[in-house]
Amino acid sequence: MKDLFIYRKDYRLSYRLLLSILICSSFFTIIGTAVQLYVDYNKDIERIHNSISHIKKGYLQPIAGSLWAMDVIQLKRNLEGAANFPDMQYLEVREKRKKSEVTVEAIGIRKDADIISKSYPLFYGKDNRQIGTLLVVASKEGVFKRLQDKVLLNISNSGFKDFFRFNWHSVNLLFPDYETPQSFI
């Protein structure tokens, strides 16, 4: 241990260079990871919005027809199909009455934190009258979990690569008198 302090004192430039390399590498790793997370977050949020749009296009009319016919079994099947989209958390169909709306069917567990929700009116009949509302709630929890996994993977991967990339370079910078074994040349 005492020898390390002697080398540090004798080879200050080597230590500074090594420290600068490690700081720059860490900086670029963090910036690169942040940019990648930003892009991945936006892609995941866009995917959730696309799923909600697909539910609107593909399930709104069948749900309205089931609500009009009061076919609760078919209504539940339609909601179960719509709930299969990624990150869907809660779907609810409300029937419009004179002055209020009553929940007819709901699937999932509704939470109010970190969600994206859309409410669509349900129209049916010759006069295209509003008969109810479909509430679609998607959770961002899956997005955050995937991002957390990517952060851990990226940081550990970059740290692992940096360690091996600078391993022999740092040995040569810190200990210039050290001879590399012939098996590594």
Helices and strands as residue ranges (DSSP letters): H 2-10, H 12-69, H 72-83, E 88-96, E 101-108, E 115-124, E 129-139, H 141-174, G 182-184
